Amino acid sequence: MRARSVECNVTATVRCTGSRFSRRFWEKREAREKREGEHLRIVLPPYRCAGAGSTLVLFLAIGGCAPDPERAMNETAESYVKLVLAMGAHDPDYVDAYYGPPEWREAVAADTLPLDTIVARGRQLRVDLEGIAVPADAELLGLRRRYLIRQLGALTARAQMLAGRTYTFDEEAVALYDAAPPRLPESHFREILAELDRALPGSGPVQDRYVRFRDRFVIPPDRVDTVFRRAIAACEERTARHLTLPDGESFTVEYVTDKSWSGYNWYQGNYRSLIQVNVDLPIYVDRAVDLACHEGYPGHHTYNALLEKNLVRDRGWVEYSVYPLFSPQSLIAEGSANYGIRIAFPGEERVAFERDELFPLAGLDTGLAAEYYRVQELADRLAYAGNEAARRYLNGEIGADSAAVWLETYALMAPARARQRVRFIDQYRSYVINYNLGQDLVAAHIAATAGSPVEHPEAAWREFGRLLSTPRLPSGLVK
């Protein structure tokens, strides 16, 4: 077992036989413990006797000698960060962000650890954490300990996957994200499609009519940046009313192509982010608020900035200076980012804002806004269709082409968007659960602890802020 930092009350009586010298003293000091079976060795500075032929006899009484949990976790957290960085050598998507000491990254790059070594070290760190006793009244330390244990469990699972171990979709979701996704039958989606069939204008297959309907609400390419920046400003203003953001926080926006995702936040530390928006496919007017909230305020940028301020800088918890993508943290990150849309624009506020401000900026007919959002509310209930496509595809029940057809049929995606989504599943696998299941778990947690953002906005924002600033796990959310 690794030596852990401890604080002990040490009473020592020193007698030197053969001389008249003797003394008694009381000291409280940091010592190093090393356990060998039931034995505990404490190393103290040497003492010398006066007089020829004298012999030192040291009597120790040790009381209150227990590991200091915060210091012990700090040591384990440093080892955890280095293991996450070591995984980055095997999986280029694994380390989503890192802003800790650059020499740690350099040391890891200079000495690549084999996957089996990463697994062994990850398991040992979990054993070390499980051996740390946390006082019952230290709630935050208890959350930290559980967080590190589950993050390490996900790290070892991902390392085993890269080494060839096969998981089913559901096994992988639990191992990596600490959550079990629901399984929904095709009949669930067919019932929603029947409602959409009645709500959509025109005739023909509901999938084709939905795509044609949505095409009327595409933001012209030359107006995307204008619309997006207005959405960002509104999201920031609403977030700043309720959350105290770190001084100097900001992000930049880039427009990119040839990605499997529609938007991405790359957190860079020092309260800075780079947000990239994929413009390969048409961007619908509602995606402006979706992306501005999800990637920016009060989503990923806000979440990462608050973690850096409250946990890394204020508490010295280095584990939050690294973000392993395939981990329980992602379900909290994606779930809170999606829920952030709902809390920033509760109830009818979103429709009113987009109708009055974004529709005109995009050159769209404001008279169609109410109808658009009635249809979208129904379509949003198909969110879990993407999970079912991923489950069948990753379990080997269907191929890539059939997965795309499933997405066209039950998620109402246009063919190009469905193919893009299959690319995403190829790259990120069961990560898809973090968006819909994550949002639902966060929403249930806020509702249970604070109430609806429509009826109790202040309480909902307070609980949301706590969620963004503390070590939370999906399995620890109130359901």
N, C-alpha and C positions, 0 to 999 in steps of 0.2 A: 504494500500500500504506500502511496506517496506520502511524504511528510506533510502535515498540515500546520498552519500557524495556530498557536494556542496562546491564551493568556492564563497564567497560573499565579496563585498566591503561594509563595515558597517561604517556609520557615526553616532556617538552617542554623544548627548549633555547631560551631567549629571548636574543637578542642585540640590542642597540640601537647601531646604527652612529652615529658622530658623538658618542658619549659613552663614558665608561669603564664604564658600567653593563652588566653582563651577569650572568645567573644560570642555574642549572640546578636543576630540581626534579622530584620523583616524586610523583604523586598517584593515588589510586584513588577514583573517584567515580561516582555515577550520572550518566549522560549521556542524551541523546536521540538516537536514530539516525533518519535519513531516507534511505532508499535511492532512488537515481535511476539505474536501470540497474545498473551495477557500482560506482557511486560511493556512498560513505558519508560523511555530514557529521556531525561531532561539534561541538557548541556548548560552548565553555568561557568562563569569565568573562574580561573584557578586562584587559589589562595595559598600563601606561603607561611610557614611557621617560623618563628624566631628561635634561635638556639640550636646548638649542635645536637644531633641525634634525636631531634624531636620528630614526632609523627603526627600527621593531620588526620583527624577523624571527623567526618562530615555526617551529620544527621539531618535528614530532610523530612519535612511534613508538607505534603502537597495537597492543597485544597482548591476547589473550584476550577480544576484543570479540565476545561472542555474546549473543543474547537470553536473559534469565533466564526459564526456561519457566514457573515458577509465577507470576511477576508478569505475564507476557504473557497467561497463561490467565486470571488475575484480571480483566484488562481486557476480554478477550473474553467472559468469563462475565457481566459486568455488561451488556454489549450484548445477550447472549442473553436475560437476564431481561427486559429492556425489550421485546425482540421478542415474547417469550411474552405479556407483558402487552398488547402491541399487538394480538395475535391475539384476545384476549378481547373486543375491541370488535366483532369479526366473528362470534364463535362463543361464545355464553354458557356452553357446557359446557367450553370449552377450559382455562381456568385453574381447576383444582380446588382449589388452595390457594396463598396467597401471604402471607408474613409478613416481607418485606423492607422497605426504607425506604418509608414511605407517599408520599413526594414523587415516587418513580419512578412509582407508579401514577397519581398526580395529573397528572404531566407527560404521560404517555401518554394519559390521558383527555382532556386539553386539546388534543391534536394527533393525531387519528386517522390512522394510516398506511394508505395503500391496500394491497391485497393484493399487487400486483405489486412494490411497494417492499419489503414484508416478505420476499417471495421473494428479491429481489435482495440484500438485506442479509443474509439467512440464508445464501445461497450465498457471499457474501464472507467472512462469519465462518468458514465451513468452510475456505475457502482460507487464511485467517489461521492457523487451528488446524493445518492440515496443514503449514504452514511453520514451526511451532515444533518445534525439536529437543529431545527429551526424553532424558536420559541413560539408558543401558541398565539401570542399577541403580536407577532411580527408578520402581519398579513402580506405585506408587499414582498418580503423575503421569501415567504412561502410560494407566492405566485412566481417569483423569479426562479426558484429551485425547480418547480414543476415545468416551467417554460423550458429551461435548459435541458431537463431530462427528455421532454418530448422532441425538442429540436434535434437532440443527439440521436434519438430513436429514428427520426426521419432521415438523418444523415447516413446512418448505417444502412437503412433500407435502400436508399438511393445508390449507395456504393455497391450493395449486393446486386441491385438491378443492372448496374453497369458491368458487373462481373459475370452476368449471365443468369441470375435468378429471375424466374418468371412469376409475376403476380397477375391475378385477374384485375379487372378494372376496379372492383369494389375493394379488394385487398389492398391495392395500391393506394386508393383514396384514403383509407384508414391509416395505413402505414406512413404516408407522406403528409397528410393534411389533418389527421386527427378527427375525421368526420366521415360518417357513413352516408353516402348519397341515396336518396329514395329511388325506388324502381317503379316506373309508371308504365302501364300497358298502352298499346296503341289506341285502345278505345278512349282513353283519357284525352288524347290529342284530337281524335276524330270528333268528339263532342264539341271541343272548342272550335274546330274548323267549321262545324255545322252552324255555330253562332256567327262566325265570320261570314259565312256564305250568305246569311240573311242580311248582314250589315253592309256588305260591299255592293257598290253599284254595278250594273252591267250583268252580263251572262257569261257562261263558260266556267272552266275549272277555277276553283277558289284561289289556287296558287297563282295562276296567271292574272286573275283580276286584282289580287293583292299587289303583285309587282307593278302592274300598270297604275294602280291607285297611288302607290308610293312614289312612282316616277314623277308625279306632279309636284313633289315637295323636295326635289333635289336642289341644293344650293349651287348656283352657277360657279364654276371653278374660280373665276376672277373675283368672286365675292366671299370665298371661304374664309380668308384671313380676317376680313372685316367682321363677319358674323361671329367667328370664333373668338376674336378679341373682345367683342362686346359681351359675349357669354362669360368669358373669364372675368371681366371686370365685375359683372353682377354676382358671380359666385364668390369672388374675393370679398366684395362688400358685405354680403350676407354672412359669410364665415367670420369676418372680423368683428361683427356685432357680438358674437358669442364666445369666440375662442381668442386667447391671447397668443398671437403668432410671434416667433422670435424676431428681434430687430435684424433687419438686413436680409430677411428671406426673400427669395425671388426665383423665377425660372424663365428660361427662354424657350421659344417654340420653333420647331423646324418642320418642314413638310417633306416627306420621304416617299419612296416607292419600293416595290418588290419586297414586301414584308408579309408575314402570315397573320399579323395582328393589325387592328385599325388605329391603335394609339398606344404609346408606351412612355412611362416616366422613368428616366434614368437619374436616380438620386446621386449627387456628387459630393455630399458633405458640405459643411459650412452654410447650411440652410439654402443650398442651391440645387436646382433640378434642371435637366434638359427634357422637354416634352416633345416627342415626335408624333406627328399625325400622318398616317398613311393615306395618300390621295390616289392610290391605284384605282379605287372603285368610287362610284358616286357617294357623296356625303349628304345625307338627308338633314333637314332643318333641325330635327330633335337631337341629332348627334352632337350639335354644337354644345348644348348644355350638358349632355351626357359626358362628353370628353372633358369639358372645362371643369366640371365637378369631380369626375372620376380621377383624372390625372392631376388636377391642380388643387382647387379649394372646394370642399374640405377633404379631398381624397388623398391620393398618394403623396403629393408634395407636402401637404399639411401633416399627414401621418408621420412621414419620415423626419420632417423638421421638428415636430414635437417630441419624437423619440430621441433625437439627437440632443435637444435642449434638456429635457427632463430626466432622461436616463443616462445618456453617455456623458454629457458635460456636468450636470448637477450631481449625479450619483457615482460617476465613474464606472458604469456597467458597460464594459467593452464589448460584450456580446452583441449589442445593438449597433456597433460600428460596421457590422457585416450583415448582409441580407442574403441568406440562401433561398433561392427561388422555390425549390421543391421542399417545402417545409410548412408546418402549421401556421407560421407567421403569414404565409400568403393568403390563407383563407380569411384571416382577420383583415389583412391589407385590402384584398379585392372586395370582400364583403362590406367593409366600412366605406370603401370608395364608391361602391354602387349605392349603398344606403345614403351616402352623403348627398346624392341627387335629391332624394326624398326629403331630407331634413333641411336642405338649403331652399327648396321650392315646395313646401308642403301644400297638400290639397290642390286647389284651383290656381294657386299662385304661378305655377309653371306655365300653364296654358295661357294665362293672361300676359305674362312676360314675353313669351315667344310670339304670341299673336301681335302684341302691341309694339315689340321692338325688333325681334329677329326676323319675322316674316317680311316686314318692310325692307330691312337691310338686305335680305336675300331676293327681293323682288317678287315675293309670293303673295297670293291673294289671301288677305287676312280673313275674309269671309269663310274660307274653307278650314280654318284652324280647329273649330269645335268638332267638325266631322272627322278630321284627321286624328285627333286625340281619342275620339270614341273608338275608332278602328284600332289605334295603337294599344289602347288599354286591353282589348281582346287579344291582340297579337302577343302582347307581353306575357300572357298566360301560357304561351307555348315555349317559354324559356328552357324548360327541362328537356325539350326534344333534342337539343344539342348533346346533353348528357347521354341520352339513350343511343344516339348515333355513335358516340365515342365508346360506350360500353360494348355495343355489338361489334364495332370495328376492332377495338383493342383486344377483345376476347377471341377474335378470329372467326366470328360468326358471319361477318360480311366483309367484302373487300372495299377498297377506296371508292370505286365508282358507285357501289350500292350505298355507301355512307353519304355520298353527295346527294344521291336521289332521296334518301331519307330526309336530309336537311331541306331539300327543296320541297318535299311533300309536307313534312310536319313542323318545320321551323320557318317555312315560307320564304326561304332564301332564293334569290335569283341564282342561276347556275354558276356564274363567276364567283359570287360570294360563297356559295356552298363549297366550291373547290378550294377557295382560300381557307375556309374553316377546316377542311380535311387536312390541309397543310399545317394548320395550327395544331390539330390533334396529333399529327405525325411528330411534331416538334415537342409539344408540351404534355401530351397524353392526358392523364386524368386531371390535370390542372383546370380543365373546363369547369369542374364542380365549384371552384372558388368564387365564381361570379354569381351564380344563381343561389346555390345552397349557402354560400357565404353571406349574401345579402339577406336571405331569409333568417339565418341564425342571428345575425346582428339586429335585424328588425325585431325579432322575437325577444331578444335580450333587452333592447331599449324599451319596448312596450311593457315588459314585465317589471322593469326597474324604475321606469320614469314615466311611461305613458306615451300616448300618440304625439308626434310632432305637431299635429294640427291642434289638438286640444291642450297639450302641455308643452309648448315649444321650449321654454326656458329649462325645464327639467330634462327634456329629451336632449338638448344641447349639452347640459352639464354631464349627463351620463355618457354621451358620445365623446366628449372631451376626455373623460376618464379612460374610456376604452382606447383612445388613441395615445395615451400617455402612460400606460401600465403594461406589465407583462401578461398578456391574455392568451388563452388557448381556446380553440373551438369547443373542446369538450368541457371547458369551464364557463361557457356562456349560459345564462339562464334561458331555458327553452320553454 
